[in-house]
Amino acid sequence: MVSASDQLSGETLDALSRGMVRLKAELYGRGPEEARAFQNGEFVFCVMKGGLTTVERTLLEANDEPLVRHVRLRFQEQMRPRFVEVAEQVTGRRVLSHESQILFDPDYIVEIFVLAPPAR
């Protein structure tokens, strides 16, 4: 059961959004246009709008959505330690699990973190 003291502050969630945008910009050469983080219990979601590269947009125009999703998610798997590191630094909590997902039309990227309870 998650208590009210386990809830991250709005400032922390905003900092997480900014950290995810910076990391995406560093890794992809382009960052999302908008980002917002939400918490529901031990789950934290960072939802980012935009940020597809020119190559990805070109492939999507050619109806190659599966390739864009495959490459993006495969790269995310390789970069998982970087995303976990940012989330742990910003939240002060250990990340138990992390997943990434990409949606198209409109394009959204979602980073999902499962946080350990705060150290007592």
N, C-alpha and C positions, 0 to 999 in steps of 0.2 A: 504494500500500500504506500502510495506517495503522499507525503504530508505537504502542507503549505510552505514549510521551510525548504522543501526541495525545489520549489519553483524558482527559476532563474529570473533575475530582474529584467525589466524592459531594456535597460542600458546594456546588459550582458547579451541579450538577444540581438540588439542592434549591432553590437561589436562583432558578434558571430557573423551576421550578414555581411558586414564590411570585410571581415577576414576572408570569407568565402569568395566574395567578389574579387578581392585582390589576388587571391590564389588562382582563381579561374583566369584572370587577365594575364597573370604571369605564365601559366601553363599553356594557354590557348592563344595568347597574343591578342585576346579580346575578352573583355569582361561583360557580364550581364548588365542590362540597362536598369533593372530594378531588382531589389532583393528584400526579403523579409523572413525573419525566423519566428517560429511558433513552437510552443512547448505543450505537450499533452502527457502528463505523467513523466515517465522516464524517457519518452520519445521527444526528440527535437528535430524539427523539419526546417530546412532553409530552402525557400522557394525563390528561384531566380528566373526572371523573364529576359529573353533575348540571350545574346552571347554566342550564337552560332557563327562559325567561321565562314569565309567566302567559299571555301571548298565544300563545306557541309551544305550550305545553301544551294550550291550548284548541283550537288548530288540529289538533294531533295527535289529540285526542279525537274530532274531526270527520273523521278519516282523511285529513287534508291534509298528509301527510308530505312530498310533493314541494315544496309551497309553503314549508314551514318550511326544508327543506334549501336551496332556491334562495335565499331571502332571507338566510339565515344565511351561506351561502358568498359571496353577492354582497357583503354587508357586510364580510366578512372580506377580500375582495379590496381593498376601499376602505381598509381599516385595515392592510393588509400592512406598510406602512412602520413603523408603530408596533410591530408584533410583531417585525419584523426588528431594529429599534432596541433593544428590550429584550434580545433574544437576543444581539446583538453586545456590548452593554454588560456583560451578565452573564458571557458566555463569554470575552470578549476576543478573539473570532475573527470574521472576516467571514462573513456568511451569503451563500452562493452562490444558494440557492433556498429558498423557503418555500411550503408548502401547508397547507391546513386541511381537516379533514373532520369531519362530525358523524354519529353513529350513534344509533339509537333502540332503546329497549326491550331492555336498559337504555340510558339516554342517556349517551353519551361524546362528548367533543370531543377531537380529536387535532390538535396542531400539529406539523408536520414541518419540520425545518430541515436543510439540507445545509450543513455548515461547510467553510470553506477550511482548509487546513492551518495550524497555528500559525506565526506569523512566526518565523523562525530568526535 
